[in-house]
Amino acid sequence: MRIRLDIAYDGTHFRGWAKQPTLRTVQGTLEAALARIVGSDVQFVVAGRTDAGVHAAGQVVHVDLDDEQWARIERRHGKAAHDPAGSIAGRMRGVLGAYPDVTVLRSTIAPEGFDARFSAVWRRYRYRLADDGAGYDPLRRHDTTDIRGDLDERAMDAAARTLIGLHDFAAYCIPRERATTIRTLLDYRWERDAEGVLVAEVKADAFCHSMVRSLVGACAAVGAGRLDVTDPVVLRDALERTSEFKVLAARGLTLTEVGYPADELLATRATQTRARRDGESSSD
């Protein structure tokens, strides 16, 4: 039985998503919680692996439960007799305890052909950046990066929009062996919210390692006047990592949403994406 879990977490005190021996990670914490419920080990597949310190409001995973594990859910789902799969989220929240920094928002039986990673057609991130004009808010210190000076949000937005499209983003990625850096950047824009904080919305089919924080750093350099509006594209097309801008801190970055096609297209999308990624040895 394949189960979809929608989850959220504050990444501040996690060493990223991926399970690692002796380190506290989101995957390790959640898998341990579900294992307590079903009585044996489980393995999650995630839509987008996040780095240490990165948050999520709309992360998606799937987990395959064997017959014995599913029978245990059905036997012990309590009042949720009509929806044993839906009871998993509540039971996991109970295991995680009060005020945890990770939670399961909902749990459902996954549609036929659903794969949390390979069926996804896009991921959306948000980055919060506070300059001197916005000021420092101690209540948002875990999800907002502070930067000195006053930034020009119009210049940042103009620069961001020039990067949209299908391109090789090697200049904005930390390379991994045999992994492609070609991505389709579907949306990238900047605006100030009601409190004056600069907020970036970044959407792509997938992201390579450190890509969003590098894109944000380039536009912050434009906003500070260290780069021209046209420079981020020039740097991108050079296809080499550069010291012209800083990769900004993980704290300001949140995975907000993962997009999937209609249910009848899930299996086809997963097959196509898996074949492409196997050939490219790519990562999210």
DOTORVO-414606 format. One record per residue (C-alpha): x, y, z. Coordinates in nm, 3 decimals, padded with zeros to 5 digits. Layout:
BEGIN
+---------+---------+---------+
!      px !      py !      pz !
+---------+---------+---------+
!       X !       Y !       Z !
...
+---------+---------+---------+
% end
This chain:
BEGIN
+---------+---------+---------+
!      px !      py !      pz !
+---------+---------+---------+
!  00.000 !  00.000 !  00.000 !
!  00.155 !  00.328 ! -00.111 !
!  00.084 !  00.621 !  00.121 !
!  00.135 !  00.990 !  00.043 !
!  00.241 !  01.210 !  00.334 !
!  00.234 !  01.589 !  00.322 !
!  00.478 !  01.731 !  00.575 !
!  00.618 !  02.056 !  00.711 !
!  00.927 !  02.129 !  00.915 !
!  01.150 !  02.394 !  01.061 !
!  01.491 !  02.293 !  00.930 !
!  01.694 !  02.492 !  01.182 !
!  01.800 !  02.199 !  01.395 !
!  01.804 !  01.930 !  01.127 !
!  02.109 !  01.830 !  00.924 !
!  01.900 !  01.828 !  00.610 !
!  01.645 !  01.583 !  00.477 !
!  01.850 !  01.271 !  00.402 !
!  01.902 !  01.013 !  00.674 !
!  02.259 !  01.001 !  00.807 !
!  02.410 !  00.787 !  01.083 !
!  02.440 !  00.971 !  01.418 !
!  02.291 !  01.295 !  01.275 !
!  01.940 !  01.429 !  01.327 !
!  01.763 !  01.457 !  00.992 !
!  01.403 !  01.503 !  00.881 !
!  01.389 !  01.166 !  00.706 !
!  01.538 !  00.983 !  01.001 !
!  01.297 !  01.144 !  01.247 !
!  00.987 !  01.072 !  01.041 !
!  01.084 !  00.717 !  00.947 !
!  01.147 !  00.636 !  01.312 !
!  00.804 !  00.774 !  01.407 !
!  00.621 !  00.567 !  01.147 !
!  00.826 !  00.256 !  01.228 !
!  00.698 !  00.274 !  01.586 !
!  00.342 !  00.269 !  01.452 !
!  00.375 ! -00.009 !  01.192 !
!  00.620 ! -00.220 !  01.391 !
!  00.909 ! -00.237 !  01.142 !
!  01.138 ! -00.019 !  00.932 !
!  01.006 !  00.198 !  00.649 !
!  01.172 !  00.390 !  00.367 !
!  01.051 !  00.733 !  00.249 !
!  01.085 !  00.874 ! -00.102 !
!  01.083 !  01.255 ! -00.103 !
!  00.981 !  01.508 ! -00.367 !
!  01.283 !  01.731 ! -00.308 !
!  01.577 !  01.675 ! -00.075 !
!  01.645 !  01.986 !  00.132 !
!  01.981 !  02.092 !  00.276 !
!  02.064 !  02.158 !  00.640 !
!  01.871 !  02.457 !  00.772 !
!  01.617 !  02.468 !  00.487 !
!  01.249 !  02.460 !  00.586 !
!  00.940 !  02.312 !  00.423 !
!  00.572 !  02.403 !  00.432 !
!  00.462 !  02.172 !  00.150 !
!  00.703 !  01.880 !  00.126 !
!  00.568 !  01.551 ! -00.014 !
!  00.685 !  01.195 !  00.044 !
!  00.556 !  00.849 ! -00.027 !
!  00.610 !  00.528 !  00.166 !
!  00.524 !  00.171 !  00.070 !
!  00.375 ! -00.038 !  00.350 !
!  00.383 ! -00.415 !  00.321 !
!  00.080 ! -00.631 !  00.401 !
!  00.175 ! -00.678 !  00.765 !
!  00.241 ! -00.307 !  00.819 !
! -00.087 ! -00.209 !  00.653 !
! -00.279 ! -00.468 !  00.854 !
! -00.136 ! -00.313 !  01.169 !
! -00.267 !  00.027 !  01.061 !
! -00.611 ! -00.117 !  00.988 !
! -00.627 ! -00.297 !  01.322 !
! -00.518 !  00.001 !  01.528 !
! -00.657 !  00.307 !  01.355 !
! -00.899 !  00.383 !  01.638 !
! -01.193 !  00.608 !  01.550 !
! -01.081 !  00.656 !  01.190 !
! -01.251 !  00.334 !  01.079 !
! -01.356 !  00.489 !  00.751 !
! -01.005 !  00.615 !  00.670 !
! -00.715 !  00.410 !  00.810 !
! -00.468 !  00.584 !  00.578 !
! -00.584 !  00.922 !  00.705 !
! -00.523 !  00.812 !  01.063 !
! -00.149 !  00.776 !  01.000 !
! -00.087 !  01.152 !  01.010 !
! -00.252 !  01.192 !  01.349 !
! -00.073 !  00.893 !  01.496 !
!  00.263 !  01.018 !  01.370 !
!  00.192 !  01.359 !  01.525 !
!  00.126 !  01.180 !  01.851 !
!  00.461 !  01.001 !  01.834 !
!  00.642 !  01.325 !  01.747 !
!  00.504 !  01.488 !  02.062 !
!  00.407 !  01.843 !  02.155 !
!  00.553 !  02.136 !  01.963 !
!  00.779 !  01.933 !  01.732 !
!  00.984 !  02.100 !  01.458 !
!  00.844 !  01.854 !  01.202 !
!  00.485 !  01.743 !  01.150 !
!  00.269 !  01.539 !  00.916 !
! -00.008 !  01.757 !  00.778 !
! -00.208 !  01.478 !  00.612 !
! -00.182 !  01.118 !  00.495 !
! -00.371 !  00.957 !  00.207 !
! -00.361 !  00.648 ! -00.010 !
! -00.153 !  00.751 ! -00.311 !
! -00.323 !  00.742 ! -00.651 !
! -00.218 !  00.467 ! -00.891 !
!  00.122 !  00.547 ! -01.042 !
!  00.212 !  00.816 ! -00.789 !
!  00.580 !  00.868 ! -00.709 !
!  00.659 !  01.160 ! -00.478 !
!  00.986 !  01.234 ! -00.658 !
!  00.947 !  01.121 ! -01.017 !
!  00.581 !  01.218 ! -01.071 !
!  00.646 !  01.579 ! -00.967 !
!  00.640 !  01.836 ! -01.247 !
!  00.766 !  02.132 ! -01.043 !
!  00.885 !  02.251 ! -00.703 !
!  00.830 !  02.598 ! -00.559 !
!  01.053 !  02.770 ! -00.302 !
!  01.022 !  03.099 ! -00.117 !
!  01.317 !  03.301 !  00.013 !
!  01.281 !  03.579 !  00.274 !
!  01.547 !  03.848 !  00.285 !
!  01.538 !  04.147 !  00.523 !
!  01.752 !  04.452 !  00.443 !
!  01.788 !  04.767 !  00.653 !
!  01.458 !  04.897 !  00.519 !
!  01.271 !  04.595 !  00.657 !
!  01.464 !  04.576 !  00.984 !
!  01.531 !  04.278 !  01.203 !
!  01.241 !  04.078 !  01.346 !
!  01.359 !  03.835 !  01.616 !
!  01.038 !  03.634 !  01.581 !
!  01.129 !  03.551 !  01.219 !
!  01.499 !  03.488 !  01.273 !
!  01.470 !  03.120 !  01.180 !
!  01.312 !  03.175 !  00.837 !
!  01.454 !  03.511 !  00.729 !
!  01.805 !  03.608 !  00.627 !
!  01.920 !  03.955 !  00.729 !
!  02.151 !  04.159 !  00.508 !
!  02.307 !  04.500 !  00.559 !
!  02.216 !  04.794 !  00.336 !
!  01.910 !  04.889 !  00.135 !
!  01.836 !  04.669 ! -00.165 !
!  01.667 !  04.776 ! -00.488 !
!  01.384 !  04.526 ! -00.526 !
!  01.293 !  04.645 ! -00.876 !
!  01.642 !  04.575 ! -01.004 !
!  01.640 !  04.237 ! -00.829 !
!  01.306 !  04.145 ! -00.985 !
!  01.422 !  04.253 ! -01.331 !
!  01.739 !  04.045 ! -01.300 !
!  01.545 !  03.743 ! -01.173 !
!  01.309 !  03.742 ! -01.468 !
!  01.596 !  03.733 ! -01.719 !
!  01.699 !  03.392 ! -01.581 !
!  01.368 !  03.218 ! -01.652 !
!  01.371 !  02.935 ! -01.906 !
!  01.549 !  02.613 ! -01.994 !
!  01.921 !  02.662 ! -01.937 !
!  02.234 !  02.507 ! -01.796 !
!  02.262 !  02.645 ! -01.442 !
!  02.610 !  02.506 ! -01.369 !
!  02.722 !  02.851 ! -01.249 !
!  02.449 !  02.840 ! -00.982 !
!  02.495 !  02.482 ! -00.862 !
!  02.741 !  02.290 ! -00.651 !
!  02.842 !  02.015 ! -00.898 !
!  02.785 !  01.649 ! -00.832 !
!  02.958 !  01.379 ! -01.032 !
!  02.770 !  01.287 ! -01.351 !
!  02.472 !  01.501 ! -01.247 !
!  02.313 !  01.736 ! -01.496 !
!  02.276 !  02.106 ! -01.418 !
!  02.022 !  02.171 ! -01.695 !
!  01.695 !  02.291 ! -01.544 !
!  01.378 !  02.471 ! -01.651 !
!  01.332 !  02.776 ! -01.431 !
!  00.958 !  02.839 ! -01.458 !
!  00.925 !  03.145 ! -01.235 !
!  01.158 !  03.376 ! -01.046 !
!  01.044 !  03.709 ! -00.905 !
!  01.098 !  03.946 ! -00.614 !
!  00.865 !  04.176 ! -00.421 !
!  00.835 !  04.326 ! -00.073 !
!  00.566 !  04.197 !  00.160 !
!  00.353 !  04.409 !  00.394 !
!  00.640 !  04.429 !  00.646 !
!  00.889 !  04.536 !  00.382 !
!  01.072 !  04.202 !  00.371 !
!  01.202 !  04.103 !  00.028 !
!  01.039 !  03.777 ! -00.080 !
!  01.150 !  03.567 ! -00.376 !
!  00.928 !  03.308 ! -00.541 !
!  01.130 !  03.049 ! -00.734 !
!  00.974 !  02.764 ! -00.930 !
!  01.143 !  02.502 ! -01.148 !
!  01.096 !  02.148 ! -01.272 !
!  01.372 !  02.053 ! -01.026 !
!  01.668 !  02.218 ! -00.857 !
!  02.030 !  02.113 ! -00.838 !
!  02.232 !  02.143 ! -00.518 !
!  02.247 !  02.501 ! -00.380 !
!  02.073 !  02.643 ! -00.689 !
!  01.804 !  02.852 ! -00.518 !
!  02.038 !  03.011 ! -00.265 !
!  02.282 !  03.093 ! -00.545 !
!  02.010 !  03.253 ! -00.758 !
!  01.903 !  03.456 ! -00.456 !
!  02.261 !  03.562 ! -00.387 !
!  02.309 !  03.685 ! -00.743 !
!  01.997 !  03.899 ! -00.730 !
!  02.087 !  04.033 ! -00.386 !
!  02.418 !  04.148 ! -00.538 !
!  02.217 !  04.325 ! -00.809 !
!  01.999 !  04.489 ! -00.546 !
!  02.306 !  04.610 ! -00.361 !
!  02.455 !  04.755 ! -00.679 !
!  02.749 !  04.515 ! -00.696 !
!  02.617 !  04.355 ! -01.015 !
!  02.425 !  04.499 ! -01.309 !
!  02.079 !  04.368 ! -01.396 !
!  02.225 !  04.183 ! -01.696 !
!  02.512 !  04.020 ! -01.507 !
!  02.326 !  03.715 ! -01.366 !
!  02.257 !  03.593 ! -01.720 !
!  02.616 !  03.658 ! -01.828 !
!  02.739 !  03.461 ! -01.528 !
!  02.493 !  03.181 ! -01.596 !
!  02.605 !  03.145 ! -01.955 !
!  02.970 !  03.128 ! -01.848 !
!  02.881 !  02.788 ! -01.696 !
!  03.136 !  02.821 ! -01.414 !
!  03.105 !  02.887 ! -01.042 !
!  03.199 !  03.242 ! -00.953 !
!  03.287 !  03.457 ! -00.653 !
!  03.092 !  03.755 ! -00.792 !
!  02.811 !  03.690 ! -00.544 !
!  02.754 !  03.500 ! -00.219 !
!  02.539 !  03.191 ! -00.175 !
!  02.295 !  03.312 !  00.090 !
!  02.210 !  03.132 !  00.412 !
!  01.975 !  02.835 !  00.428 !
!  01.761 !  02.992 !  00.700 !
!  01.568 !  03.211 !  00.456 !
!  01.464 !  02.925 !  00.228 !
!  01.138 !  02.728 !  00.244 !
!  01.000 !  02.462 !  00.011 !
!  00.639 !  02.575 ! -00.019 !
!  00.476 !  02.349 ! -00.277 !
!  00.524 !  02.052 ! -00.509 !
!  00.316 !  02.023 ! -00.825 !
!  00.185 !  01.700 ! -00.980 !
! -00.010 !  01.622 ! -01.300 !
! -00.360 !  01.478 ! -01.311 !
! -00.388 !  01.132 ! -01.157 !
! -00.412 !  00.957 ! -01.493 !
! -00.075 !  01.107 ! -01.595 !
!  00.118 !  01.024 ! -01.277 !
!  00.261 !  00.693 ! -01.393 !
!  00.364 !  00.826 ! -01.733 !
!  00.534 !  01.125 ! -01.577 !
!  00.720 !  00.903 ! -01.329 !
!  00.841 !  00.670 ! -01.604 !
!  00.963 !  00.957 ! -01.821 !
!  01.138 !  01.139 ! -01.537 !
!  01.300 !  00.824 ! -01.398 !
!  01.439 !  00.732 ! -01.739 !
!  01.583 !  01.080 ! -01.788 !
!  01.732 !  01.098 ! -01.440 !
!  01.884 !  00.749 ! -01.466 !
!  02.057 !  00.858 ! -01.783 !
!  02.179 !  01.182 ! -01.629 !
!  02.253 !  01.058 ! -01.274 !
!  02.078 !  01.374 ! -01.159 !
!  01.970 !  01.494 ! -00.817 !
!  01.685 !  01.726 ! -00.712 !
+---------+---------+---------+
% end
